[in-house]
Amino acid sequence: MTITYTGDPESRIGFATLWCDVGLDGIFLSRVGIPEGAEMLSFDSTTEERAAVLPNVRLIPPAE
């Protein structure tokens, strides 16, 4: 399992993407606190910067 955070470097609030390294199935969590010391992308990261950290994850849709 891998997690990537994206957020505001000052408030450390943002979102998280978690995925299985084998199947690349994952989930997206909005409005999360990003732990101190955790690496994170900023909201203004480029597409290239995001692609270097986040693989082509298939997000599992929420239950209806």
N, C-alpha and C positions, 0 to 999 in steps of 0.2 A: 504494500500500500504506500502510495506517495501522496503528499499534499503540497500544493503551491498556494501561497497567499498573494493577493494583489490588494493594495490599499494606499492610504495616505501615510507617508512616513512620519508625520508629526503626531497624528492622533492614534495611529496604528489600528485603525478601523477600516475594514474592507470586506473582501469576500475570499472564500477558499474553494479550491477545486481539489477533490480527492479522487484517486483512481487506483485500480488494480494494475500492477506492472505487467501482468501476464496477458489479460484480455483487453486492457485499456478501457474498461467500463468504469464510469465514475459518476460522481454527484457534485453538485454545485451548492454551496451554502452562502447566503448573502448576510450582510451585516454581522460580521464576526470580529471579535477582538483578536488582533495578531500578537502572539506572545513576544515578549522582549527576546532578542537574540535570534528569532526566526528570520530566515531570509525571506524577502518579499520583493515583488515587482511593484512599481508605483503605478497609479492609475494612468499616467501618461507614457507608459512603456510602449515602445514601437512593436509592430507586428513581428518583426524579426527577433526582438528581445523575448517576447512571449513564446514564440515558436522554439527558441533555444531551450526553454525550461519546460514547456507544456506540450506533450505529444498530442497526436490527433485522438483525443479522448472522446468516446461515445458516451454522452450523458444519459443516464437512466432517467426516463420521465417520471415525475411524481405520480403517486397513486391518485386516482380520481374518486 
